[in-house]
Amino acid sequence: MERELGVIRALVADDQAVVRTGFVSLLNTQEDIEVVGEAEDGVQAVRIAAETRPDLALLDIRMPHKNGIEAAREILSGSGGTTKVLMLTTFGLDEYVYDALAAGAGGFLLKDATFPELLHAVRVVAAGNALLSPEITKRVIGEFVHARTSRLPVHSVGELTAREAEVLTLIARGLSNAEIASRLTITDHTVKTHINRLFAKLELRDRAQAVIMAYELGLVRVGGGAG
């Protein structure tokens, strides 16, 4: 869930030295971000994350020895979810993006993202939110969610109240808590209450899993339409 952060302590893992060094240099120009570790493969990433306990791990999906998805699972498990994960990918429709989100990653970023996009992604995911509003993410989830065996617990829409289902649908469309409150004409506190309840009912860890669940329950469909 959302949390307040001071300086964001980040780990950057990518097997391409030029890419890794570039991200580290850019992040270190910010007063509210400090890179506390670098890794060139997934094994190193897991070890360094355990040693430094960063707020955010920026992981390349495709790394030697242990890929980013496996590393993400271990880092999230080892930190009890306190370390957030942002995945890096070269291709917009990477077949592994859905797996990364299902593993608990808070979102993903293309390696050719602009500097402002990188900073925005790091801050959003480190704060406990999901970076899922870009349309490309929705296409990826929509394409793969029905083709894979669900990694999430099996549930039905019937477990939710009408309002909880509505809130879940809006989360899947990329709306923030404030935007949901405005859309439904309710307070931010009420939105958070609905989110806490539906997360408990559906056994969800974060907003990324909530988006996947919304697709699997048929509340939203490919292209962003309601189910």
N, C-alpha and C positions, 0 to 999 in steps of 0.2 A: 504494500500500500504506500501512499505518499508519505514522505518524511522530509524533515528539514535538514539541510546540509550546510556545513561551513565550507572548508576547503575540501574539494572532491579528490580523494586519493585514488589514482588510477593505475591499472596494469595494462600494458599494451603487448599483445602477442601476435606476431606475424613472422612467417619464415622468410619473407623478402626483406632484407636489411634496409633497403632504400625506403620502402613503404613504412616499415616500423619506425625508422629514424625520423621520417617526415612527420608522422603522427605525434611522436614524442616531442619533437621540437615545437610543433604548433600548439599542443596542449600546454606545454610549459611556459608559453607566453601569457597565459591567463592567471590572474591573481587567485582565482577560486579553484584552480585545478593544479594538482601536483602529481607527476608520474613517479610512482614509488617502485616500479619494476618493469623490466622488459623480458620477453621470452621469444625464442625462435621456433618453438614447437609446443605441442599440447602438454607434454610431460613437464617441461619447464614451467609452463603457465600454471599448472596445478600446484607444483611445488612452491613457486614464488607467491602464489595467492595465499597458500597456507602460512607462509612466513610473514607476509606483509599485511594480510587482511584488508585489501583495498575496498573502497566503496563501489568501484566499478572495474570490471574486467572487459577490455576491448579485445575480442578474440576473432582471428581469421577463421573462417569455417574450414578451409582446407589447409591443414598443417601436417607435417610428417610425425611419425611415432604415435601421436594421439591427435585426432582431428578436433576442431573447435567444439563440435557438439558433445563429444565425449568429455572434453575438458570442462565444458560448461556444466554438465551434470555433476561432475566431481567437485567443482568449485562451489556450486550452489549448495550441494549436499554438505560439504565440509564447513561452509560458513553459516549454515542454517538459514540461508537466503539473505543474509545481511550484505553479501557482495552481489551487486547486480551485474547482469551480463548484456553486453551489446555486441552483436556479431558483425563481422566484416565479410563482405562477399564481392567478387568481381562481376558477377552476372546478376542482372535484375531478376531473372526467373530461375534462380538457382534451385535445383530440386531439393537441396538440403535446408532451405529456409524454413519450411514448415516443421521439419524435425527439430530445428533449433528453437523455434517458438514453443513447440510441445515440450522440449527439454527444460524450459523455464526462462529462456532468454527474453529480455524485455523489448527486443526489437532488433532491426538490422540496418546496416548502413553500407551503401556502395562505396568501394574504394576510391572512386573518382568524385566523391561528394565534395562540395565546396567547403571552405573553412567555416563559414557560418553554420552550414548544415552539420558539420562534425561537432562543433561546440554545442549546438542545440540538442543533438542526439545524446551527447554525453551528459548534459545537464538534466534532460528529461528522464532518461533511464536511471541515472544515479539517484534521482529523487523518488524512484519507485513507480514511475509511470511507464506506460507502454508507448513505444514509438511505432504506432500502427496506423496513423492517419494517411501516409502516402498511399496512393492508389495501387502502386505496384505490390505493396504488401498484401493488400486485399486480394489481388489477383492470384498471388502465390498461395495464400491460404485457401481461397476458393477452388483453385485447381487441384490441390492435393488432399484436402480434408476428406473428401468422399472416396478417394482412391486408396486411403490407408486405413489400417485397423486403428481404431482410436487408442491413443496413449492415455486418455483421461478416463476417470471413472464413468460408468454408464449411468446416465440420468435421463429424466424426461422433463418436458416443459411443465407438465402437471404438478411438479414439485414446487413451482414458483407461483407467487401471486401474480395477478395481471400487471401490477405496477413493477414488480421485480423483473418480469419478462421484458417489460418496456425499457427499463433501465439497462438491462443486459443488451438489448438490441442497439441502444444508443451508444453504449460502450464499443460495440463491434463496429459501429459506423465512425468511430474515431473521436467522439465528443468527449470533452473534459468534464469533470464534475460540475464546474460552473456553467458550462454550456447545457448540460443535462438539466440542471436546476432551472435555468432560464426557459428551456424548451417545455418542461413539465410544470412550470410555475410553482416550484417548491423550493425550500431552502437547501443550501449546501449541506447542512447537517442531515437533513432528511435523505438526501441523495447518498451520503456516506452510510447512513443506517441501512438503506436498501441494498447497497453494494456489500456491506458486511454480511448481511443475512443471506443474500444469494450466493456469495462466495462460500459461506459455511454449508449451505444446502448442497451445492454442486461440487464441494471439495476442491475449490480453485485456489491457486497460490497467488496469482497476479492477473493484471488486465490482459496480458498476452494470452494466457490460458482462457480467460473469459471470452476473448474474441473467437478462439478456436471452438469453444463450447457453443457459442451462438450459432456458428456455421453448422456444427454437428447436430444441434437441436432443430435446425431449419428455420431459425428466427431471421437469419439473413442468408442471402444466396449470392452466387457469383455475380459480380457487377454491382454489388452493394444494395440490391433491393431487399425488401422485407420478405420473410418467408410466408 
